[in-house]
């Protein structure tokens, strides 16, 4: 049995890595981070030209029909580069529409999302960091959506919103189009300026049901795995930066990498990081191949890897000494990103409790 990546998946990851290395240096990340929209249209177009937008789109709608693991591999590289933009938001909207049962919505929106000609987003969580299907408060009456969603990524740029709506004690997914009007967005100022969030109020917005509980669960699990993969990539970058610095910085006439305490700290990070790779790989595999177990594996991957990213970012910052705490040094970009990954779609305590419950503990 083959437990590694296919040649095509390795080539995909390498291609995305090279594109991000060439087109997403720290200077560009800072420029996008400090812009009003937090979006670089030229950079986004380059990603779409690589086919990233097509990965989650079925072939009959102009996509590549790839495995979910392929999309998660891209997310890892995005985390490693601290790449800005609506990748997570638009990917989840694509997955939601593809997983739904509305043929008209699929025909209209999937080709646009695949090409990058449209950006999508998802509005799932409720106020108070509530992410469970049973806690969804949004309502639809007479095909009109009324809701307040506090944490919607890139809502102001999205042409289509996929919104979680309460239905029979659970949640369903509804599609709302920006051009229909009634969507009011307010930009939020968060720690991670590379991925923007808006508070959104939907006021009697025309909405159509595109999927029920199964579609909601798939989008939620996909979000957890994509964030876990992003966190793994970010943690890997933090370790690389710390190792490089330890082999360059001298103190008392010696490289600090020769000091036992530094060696142990770096070794501990490396030992913790490596097993995390199989954790999110398997969670991504389960989403496609073992759906009955995917929720638990997605929750475990999200909880563990986001905690690991947080720890890697903090330890790497400390290893850099005073330099690590300066605005001018790029490491803080990953520290801020780790805070987003840790909290978005639920924190580690929440998902560990979910994983235990799903396992019957």
N, C-alpha and C positions, 0 to 999 in steps of 0.2 A: 504494500500500500504506500502511496506517495503522500508524504506529509509536508512537502515543501510547496513553494509557489511554482506555477507553470512558467514556461519560458515567456509566454505572452505577458504574464503578470510582472515578471522581473523587468521586461522591457518597458512596460507601462510605468512602473515606479522609477526606473532610470530616466525615462524621458521627462517625466514631471520634475524629477530632482534637478536635471540639467536646466530645464526652463526656469525653475525658481532660483537656482544658483545664478543664472545669467540676468534675470529680470526682477529679482526681489531682494536686492541688498538692503542693509539696514537703512541706508539713506532713503530709499523709496518707501520702505515701511513707515518711516517717520513722516515722510511727506503725506502719505495717504492718511496716516493716523491723525495728523494735524489739520487735514482738510475738513471742510464743512460736512461732506457727505460720507467720508470714510470709504469711498469707492473710487477705484481707478479704472475707467472704462477701457483704456488701452491694455492694461494688464489682464483684465477680465476677458477681453476679446482674444488675447493670446491663449489663455487657458481653454476657452471654448474651441479655438482652432485646433487644439490638441485632441479634441473629442471628449473632454471631461464632462461636459453637459449631456453627452449622449450615453454615458455608461449605464445609467439607471433607466433608460428609455427602451421599451421593447422595439425590436427590429421593424415591426409593422407600422411604427410611428416615427420612423426615421432615426432610430437610435441603434446602439450597439448590442443591447440586450445582454450586457455583461453580468457576471456574478457580483453580488454585493461586496465581496471581499475586494474586488477591483476598486470600487469607490472608496472603501476604507483605506486602501493603500495610498490613494491620492490624499486622503485626509491626514495620514501620517506625515507625508511630505509637506503638506501645508503647515502642519504644526511645527515641523523641524525648521521651516523657513520663517515662521511667524507671519505667514502670508495674510494680507488683509482682504476684506471683501465678503460678498454674500454666498460663498461656496456652501456653507452648512445650510443656510436658509433655503437656497434654491434647490439644493440636492434633496432636502426633505420634502419640499413641495412637489418635486418630480416624483419621488417615491410614493407620496400620498395619492397623487392623481393616477399613477400607474397601477397602484394597488386597489383603487376604487372600482366601482361598477358603473360609472357614467361614461359611456362610449363617446358621447358628444364632447365632453370635457377632455377626454384623452386625445381625440382627434384635433381639437383646437389648440390645446396648450402644450402637449408633449413635444411636438416638432419645434415650437417656439422656445421652450426651455432647453431642448437638446442643442439648438443652434446658438443659444445665448442671446437671441433677439428679445427675449423676455426674461425677467427675474421673478422668481416666486419666493414666497415665505410661508411660514406656518405660525399660527397663533394657538398655542396649546395651553400653557400654564395660566393659573388664576392668581389673584392677589394673595400674598402670604406664602409664596413658594409652594403652591398646591399643584401637583402634577397628576394625581390619580384620576382615572376616568370618573370615579364616583364623586369627585369634587368639582367637576366642570360646572360652571354657573351660566355660561352663555345659552341663550335661547333663540329659537327660530319659530316664528308664528306667521302663517300665511306667506311662507317663502320670504320672510323678511328677518334679517339677523339684527339682534340688539345685544351688544356685549361690550365689556371693557376688558381688554387684554393688556396686562402691564409690561410684558417682556416679549416683544415681537421683533426678531432680527430683520433689519433693513426694510421695515414696513413702508417707509416713505419712497423707496425705490421700486417696490414690487408691483408688478402689473396684476398679479393674482395672489390671493390670500387663501390658504387652507386653514379653516378655523374649527377647533374642537367645540362641539355643542352637546349639551346635556340631552340624553335620550334614554328613557326607560331605566333610570338609575345608573346608566353607563355613559358612554360618549360615542358620538358619530362625527364624521368629518363633512363640513360644508365648504363649498367654494364660493368666494366672493371676488368679483372683478373690480379693480380700482376705478376703471372708467365709468362704472355705474353710479359712482358718487356715494356720499354718506360715510366715507372712511376718513376719520380725523386722526392724524398722527402727531405725537409730541416726542421730540428727540430726548433721549436720556443721556446723562453723562456718567459713564461707567468706568471701571478701572481699565478694561481692555478696549482701547480706542481703535483697535484693528478690526473689531467686529461690533458694529453698532446695534443698539437696541432702541426701540421706540415703544412708548405707551400708545395704545390704539383704542379708539372708541368707534364702534360700529353702530351707526344710527339708522335703523330701518333699511339696511343694505340688502338689495336683492341677493339671495343665496340659494344654491342648489345642493342637495345632498349627493355626495359622491362616494360615500362609504360608511359602513357601520363599525361595530366594535373591533372586528378583525383588522380593518384598515387603520384604525386608531392605534391598536397595539403594535402593528408593524412599523408605523411611523415613529412611535415612541421608542421601540427597541432599536430601530435604525439610528435614531438620534444618539442614543446612549453609546452605541458602538462607534459611530463617527467621532464623537467627542473623546471616547477612550483612545482611539487611534491617534487623534490630534494630540492628546496628552502624552502618549508614548513618544511621538515624534518630538514634542517639545522637551520632554525629559531627556531624550537622547541628545538633543542639541545643548542643553544645559551641561550635561556630563562632558560633552566634547569641548565646550568652552572652558570648563574648569580644568580639564586635563591639559589643554593647550597652555593655559595660563600657568599651571603648576610647573610646566617644563620650560617656561620662559622667565618667570619672576625669581629674582635672587634675593636672599635675605641672609645676613651674616656670612656672606661669601659663598652661599650654596643655593642651588635651585630649591624652591620650597617643595617641589615634588619629591625630594629626597628625605623630607621629614616624615617620620613614622605616622604622626597624627594625620597628615595630609594624605599619605598613601592609604591609610585605613578608611578615611572618609570617602575617597574616590572609589576604592575597592567595594565598599559597602553599597554605594550607588550602582556600580556596574553589576554587582551580584543581584541586586533587587530588580534592576531594569530588565535583564535578559529574559527571565521567565514571563514577564508581562507581555512579550511578543506573542507567545502561543495563546495567551489568555484572550487577547482581542481578535487574533486570527480565528480562533475557534468560535468565538461569539459571532463573528461575521459569517463564518461557514454555517453556523446553526440557523441563522436567519433565513438562509436559502434552503438548507438541506434537512434541518431538524427543527421545524417551526414549533413543535410542541414543547421544546426545551429552550427556545431562543430567549424568552423573557428573563429567565434566571441567569443565563450566561451573559446577556447584555448588562443586567444589573450588576453582576460581579465585576465585569470588565470596567464599567464606568466607575464604580466605587474604588476599586483598587488602583487603577491607573491614574485617576485624577488626584488621589492622595499622594501617589508616587511623584507625579509631576510637581505638585506643590512642594514636596520635600526636596526634590532635586533642584528646583529653582531657588529655594531658600538656602540650602547647603552650598550651592554653587556661588550664590551671592556672597555668603560669608567667606568662602575660600578666596574670593577676589579681594577681600579686605575692604578698605575704604573706597577703592575704585568701583566695586560692585554696587555701591549705594548711590552712585552719581547718575544724574539724568543723562549725561553725555555718553555713558557706556551702555551698549545695547542690551545687556542682560536683563534689565528691568522690563523689557518688552515681553520676555517669556514669563517673568514673575507675574506680570499683569494678566497674561494669557492664562496662566494656571488658575488664577482666581475665577475667571470666566468659566473655564472647563469644570472646575470643582462645583460650582453652584448651578449652572444652567441645566435644566431638566432634572433638578433634584440633587442634593448633596450626598456624600458618601454614607452618612448614617441612615438616611432614608432608603438608599438602594441596598445596603446590607440587610436592613430589616425586610425589604421586599424579597431579596434573594432567599433569606431564611424561610420566609412564609411560603414562597413558591416551592421550596424544597420539602415543605411539610414539617419544619422544625417547630 
